[in-house]
Amino acid sequence: MMLHYSLKMLFFNQAEKYHCIFSVVWQQNREGIYNYVFFHGPRRRRSYFSYGNKQQL
Protein backbone atom coordinates (compact mmCIF):
# COMPACT_ATOMS: atom_id res chain seq x y z
CA MET A 1 0.00 0.00 0.00
CA MET A 2 1.36 3.38 -0.97
CA LEU A 3 0.05 6.78 0.02
CA HIS A 4 0.95 9.77 -2.09
CA TYR A 5 0.08 13.33 -1.28
CA SER A 6 1.38 16.77 -2.04
CA LEU A 7 2.91 19.19 0.44
CA LYS A 8 2.50 22.12 -1.90
CA MET A 9 -0.21 23.60 0.29
CA LEU A 10 1.89 23.18 3.42
CA PHE A 11 4.95 24.72 1.85
CA PHE A 12 3.04 27.02 -0.47
CA ASN A 13 5.15 30.08 0.24
CA GLN A 14 8.43 28.23 -0.13
CA ALA A 15 7.24 26.36 -3.22
CA GLU A 16 6.05 29.60 -4.77
CA LYS A 17 9.31 31.31 -3.94
CA TYR A 18 11.70 28.62 -5.11
CA HIS A 19 9.41 27.28 -7.86
CA CYS A 20 9.65 23.79 -6.44
CA ILE A 21 7.19 20.95 -6.22
CA PHE A 22 7.02 19.16 -2.90
CA SER A 23 5.80 15.62 -2.64
CA VAL A 24 6.03 12.82 -0.15
CA VAL A 25 5.61 9.14 -0.83
CA TRP A 26 4.98 6.88 2.12
CA GLN A 27 5.83 3.25 1.47
CA GLN A 28 5.55 0.33 3.83
CA ASN A 29 8.39 -2.14 3.69
CA ARG A 30 8.53 -5.80 4.65
CA GLU A 31 9.08 -5.06 8.34
CA GLY A 32 5.98 -2.89 8.41
CA ILE A 33 8.00 0.30 8.82
CA TYR A 34 6.94 3.28 6.77
CA ASN A 35 9.69 4.84 4.72
CA TYR A 36 9.25 8.27 3.24
CA VAL A 37 10.65 9.67 0.02
CA PHE A 38 10.81 13.43 -0.19
CA PHE A 39 11.61 14.94 -3.55
CA HIS A 40 11.45 18.43 -4.96
CA GLY A 41 12.43 19.75 -8.35
CA PRO A 42 13.09 23.34 -9.41
CA ARG A 43 10.94 23.91 -12.49
CA ARG A 44 12.11 21.35 -14.99
CA ARG A 45 13.83 17.98 -14.84
CA ARG A 46 16.08 18.36 -11.81
CA SER A 47 15.00 16.39 -8.79
CA TYR A 48 16.58 15.96 -5.40
CA PHE A 49 15.72 12.82 -3.47
CA SER A 50 16.02 12.25 0.24
CA TYR A 51 14.70 9.24 2.09
CA GLY A 52 14.54 8.06 5.65
CA ASN A 53 12.58 6.25 8.30
CA LYS A 54 9.37 7.54 9.83
CA GLN A 55 10.55 6.47 13.28
CA GLN A 56 13.55 8.77 12.97
CA LEU A 57 11.32 11.81 12.51
LOVOLO-474468 format. One record per residue: residue number from 1; residue in one letter; x, y negated, z of N, C-alpha, C, CB in turn. Coordinates in steps of 0.02 Angstrom, whole numbers, plus 32768, in hexadecimal, padded with zeros to 4 digits. Glycine has a CB too. Example, Ala and Ser with C-alpha at 12.3 -4.5 7.8 and 13.67 -1.06 7.14 Angstrom:
BEGIN
<atom 1 "A" <8294 811C 8186> <8267 80E1 8186> <8294 80A5 8186> <8235 80E0 81C4>>
<atom 2 "S" <8282 8070 8162> <82AC 8035 8165> <8285 7FFE 818A> <82C0 801E 811E>>
REM end
This chain:
BEGIN
<atom 1 "M" <802A 803C 8000> <8000 8000 8000> <802C 7FC2 8000> <7FD0 8000 803D>>
<atom 2 "M" <801C 7F93 7FD4> <8044 7F57 7FCF> <8017 7F1A 7FD1> <806E 7F58 7F90>>
<atom 3 "L" <8029 7EEB 7FFC> <8003 7EAD 8001> <802C 7E74 7FE3> <7FEF 7E9D 804B>>
<atom 4 "H" <800D 7E4F 7FB7> <8030 7E17 7F97> <8007 7DD8 7FA0> <803C 7E26 7F4C>>
<atom 5 "Y" <8027 7DA5 7FB8> <8004 7D66 7FC0> <8036 7D2C 7FB7> <7FE1 7D61 8005>>
<atom 6 "S" <801B 7CF3 7FA9> <8045 7CB9 7F9A> <804A 7C8C 7FD7> <802A 7C93 7F5E>>
<atom 7 "L" <8086 7C70 7FE0> <8092 7C41 8016> <8094 7BF9 7FFC> <80D3 7C51 803A>>
<atom 8 "K" <8079 7BF1 7FBF> <807D 7BAE 7FA1> <8054 7B7C 7FC9> <8065 7BB0 7F58>>
<atom 9 "M" <801E 7B92 7FE7> <7FF5 7B64 800F> <8017 7B54 8051> <7FB0 7B82 801B>>
<atom 10 "L" <803C 7B85 806C> <805E 7B79 80AB> <809A 7B4A 80A1> <8075 7BBB 80CA>>
<atom 11 "F" <80BD 7B55 806B> <80F8 7B2C 805C> <80E9 7AFE 8021> <8135 7B58 804E>>
<atom 12 "F" <80AE 7AE0 8023> <8098 7AB9 7FE9> <80C6 7A7D 7FDD> <8050 7AA2 7FF2>>
<atom 13 "N" <80D8 7A5B 8013> <8102 7A20 800C> <8147 7A32 7FF2> <8107 79FB 804F>>
<atom 14 "Q" <8163 7A67 800E> <81A6 7A7D 7FF9> <81A4 7A98 7FB2> <81C1 7AB1 8029>>
<atom 15 "A" <816F 7ABD 7FA2> <816A 7ADA 7F5F> <8160 7AA2 7F2C> <8130 7B0D 7F5C>>
<atom 16 "E" <813A 7A70 7F3F> <812E 7A38 7F12> <816E 7A0E 7F09> <80F5 7A0C 7F2C>>
<atom 17 "K" <8195 7A0B 7F3E> <81D2 79E2 7F3B> <8208 7A05 7F13> <81EA 79D4 7F81>>
<atom 18 "Y" <8213 7A45 7F21> <8249 7A69 7F00> <8232 7A8F 7EC2> <8268 7A99 7F31>>
<atom 19 "H" <81F2 7A8A 7EB2> <81D7 7AAC 7E77> <81E4 7AF7 7E7B> <81F5 7A8F 7E37>>
<atom 20 "C" <81D6 7B13 7EB4> <81E3 7B5B 7EBE> <81A1 7B7F 7ECB> <8214 7B66 7EF9>>
<atom 21 "I" <81A1 7BBE 7EBB> <8168 7BE8 7EC9> <817B 7C18 7F02> <8152 7C10 7E89>>
<atom 22 "F" <8151 7C18 7F35> <815F 7C42 7F6F> <812F 7C7D 7F70> <8159 7C19 7FB0>>
<atom 23 "S" <814B 7CB7 7F79> <8122 7CF3 7F7C> <8141 7D24 7FAC> <811A 7D13 7F36>>
<atom 24 "V" <8116 7D4C 7FCA> <812E 7D7F 7FF9> <810C 7DC1 7FE7> <811F 7D6B 8043>>
<atom 25 "V" <8133 7DF4 7FE4> <8119 7E37 7FD6> <8127 7E62 8013> <8138 7E55 7F96>>
<atom 26 "W" <80F2 7E7B 8031> <80F9 7EA8 806A> <80F2 7EF0 8050> <80C4 7E99 80A1>>
<atom 27 "Q" <8123 7F19 8061> <8123 7F5E 804A> <8133 7F8C 8084> <8156 7F67 8011>>
<atom 28 "Q" <810C 7FC0 8089> <8115 7FF0 80BF> <8141 8029 80A7> <80D1 800A 80D9>>
<atom 29 "N" <8176 8037 80CD> <81A4 806B 80B9> <8190 80AE 80D8> <81EB 8059 80CB>>
<atom 30 "R" <81BB 80DF 80D1> <81AA 8122 80E8> <81A3 8124 8134> <81E0 8153 80D2>>
<atom 31 "E" <81CA 80FC 8158> <81C6 80FD 81A1> <818B 80D6 81BC> <8206 80E2 81BE>>
<atom 32 "G" <8164 80B7 818F> <812B 8091 81A5> <813D 804A 81B9> <8109 80B3 81DD>>
<atom 33 "I" <817A 8035 81A9> <8190 7FF1 81B9> <8184 7FC4 817D> <81DB 7FF0 81CE>>
<atom 34 "Y" <816A 7F8A 8189> <815B 7F5C 8153> <8199 7F32 8142> <811F 7F2E 8165>>
<atom 35 "N" <81AD 7F36 8104> <81E4 7F0E 80EC> <81C8 7ED5 80C2> <8217 7F39 80C4>>
<atom 36 "Y" <81E6 7E9B 80C8> <81CE 7E62 80A2> <8202 7E4D 806E> <81BE 7E28 80D1>>
<atom 37 "V" <81EA 7E37 8036> <8215 7E1D 8001> <81FF 7DD5 7FF3> <8211 7E49 7FC0>>
<atom 38 "F" <822B 7DA7 8000> <821D 7D61 7FF7> <8244 7D47 7FBB> <822E 7D37 8037>>
<atom 39 "F" <8222 7D2D 7F8A> <8245 7D15 7F4F> <8227 7CD3 7F37> <8241 7D48 7F17>>
<atom 40 "H" <8253 7CA7 7F21> <823D 7C67 7F08> <8268 7C55 7ECC> <8241 7C30 7F3E>>
<atom 41 "G" <8249 7C37 7E9B> <826E 7C25 7E5F> <8261 7BDC 7E4C> <825A 7C53 7E25>>
<atom 42 "P" <8296 7BB6 7E41> <828E 7B71 7E2A> <827C 7B6F 7DE0> <82CF 7B49 7E36>>
<atom 43 "R" <823E 7B5D 7DD3> <8223 7B54 7D8F> <8226 7B93 7D65> <8248 7B1E 7D6C>>
<atom 44 "R" <825E 7BA3 7D47> <825E 7BD5 7D12> <826F 7C1B 7D29> <828C 7BC0 7CDD>>
<atom 45 "R" <82A7 7C36 7D12> <82B4 7C7D 7D1A> <82DE 7C8E 7D57> <82D5 7C98 7CDD>>
<atom 46 "R" <82F9 7C5B 7D78> <8324 7C6A 7DB2> <82FA 7C80 7DED> <834F 7C2D 7DC5>>
<atom 47 "S" <8311 7CB3 7E0E> <82EE 7CCD 7E49> <8321 7CE0 7E7D> <82C0 7D09 7E37>>
<atom 48 "Y" <8311 7CD1 7EBB> <833D 7CE2 7EF2> <8317 7D12 7F20> <8355 7CA2 7F18>>
<atom 49 "F" <8334 7D4C 7F2C> <8312 7D7F 7F52> <8332 7D86 7F97> <8313 7DC2 7F2D>>
<atom 50 "S" <8309 7D8C 7FC9> <8321 7D9C 800C> <82F0 7DCC 802B> <8329 7D5B 8038>>
<atom 51 "Y" <830A 7DFE 804D> <82DF 7E32 8068> <82F5 7E43 80AF> <82DF 7E71 803C>>
<atom 52 "G" <82C7 7E5C 80D6> <82D7 7E6D 811B> <82A0 7E97 8139> <82E2 7E2E 8144>>
<atom 53 "N" <82A4 7E9D 817B> <8275 7EC7 819F> <8245 7E9B 81C6> <829A 7EF8 81CE>>
<atom 54 "K" <8207 7EAF 81C9> <81D5 7E87 81EC> <81E3 7E86 8236> <818E 7EA3 81DF>>
<atom 55 "Q" <8200 7EBA 8251> <820F 7EBD 8298> <8247 7E8C 82AB> <8223 7F03 82AD>>
<atom 56 "Q" <8270 7E78 827A> <82A5 7E49 8289> <828D 7E02 828B> <82DC 7E50 8255>>
<atom 57 "L" <8250 7DF6 8273> <8236 7DB1 8271> <8222 7D9B 82B7> <81F9 7DAC 8242>>
REM end
